[in-house]
Amino acid sequence: MREMNTPLVLHNYFRSSSAYRVRIALGLKGLPYTYVPVHLGRDGGEQFRPAFSARNPHHLVPVLSDGDLDVSQSLAIIEYLDDAYPEQPLLPGTPRERARVRQLALSMACDIHPLNNLRVLKYLTGPLGASEEAKAAWIAHWHGLGLAALEADLARDATRGRFCVGDSPTMADCCLVPQLFAARRFGMDVSAFPALLAIEAACQELPAFQQAHPARQPDSE
């Protein structure tokens, strides 16, 4: 186990789904951290400033700093936290269960979220000239397609318990709650996904999920 001799620093934006995942993970593991806001819309985007670009040339949040180490990509951060600080693991013990958690997490982080990311939406309405109505239809289509598949997957899965995999929260749950938050923020009706909503309700009973909510962050608008 890595010694906790330097404070963790999370460079993030309150509304970023990716950053939201990591805040949940840090809370579940009971790890204190310094919150450094990076506003993605102010002054052309603070993620493009030299100081942040030096940490992550991809200009994306979140970035977790642990001493002289900077880790980007939310799932890589969560897996790093599990390796470096193994108490309260967010990946289960067996290879089969770990694969299942990764499968669910990646379906959200790689299949649903990127198509509705801020820079994608800006490109749609900017260089491609899409209307706000077309953007809304794009968001609804990809969110609806992804969440419907996730609902079908979890509804039939014998490994699902109170949470996505079993009765303890995992990396998959760290992804699910922010994804549903994003869907609602874009005006989507999520009532057609009872399995997802049941898991979300179990998550929201835990302080780590409550405290990670975008509305409770210091840079919330």
Secondary structure, DSSP 8 states (H G I E B T S, - for coil): -----S-EEEEE-TT-HHHHHHHHHHHHTT--EEEEE--SSGGG-GGGSHHHHHH-TT--S-EEEETTEEEESHHHHHHHHHHHS-SS-SS-SSHHHHHHHHHHHHIIIIIIGGGG-HHHHHHHHTTT---HHHHHHHHHHHHHHHHHHHHHHHHT-TTBSSSSSBTS--HHHHHHHHHHHHHHHTT---TT-HHHHHHHHHHTTSHHHHHHSGGGSTT--
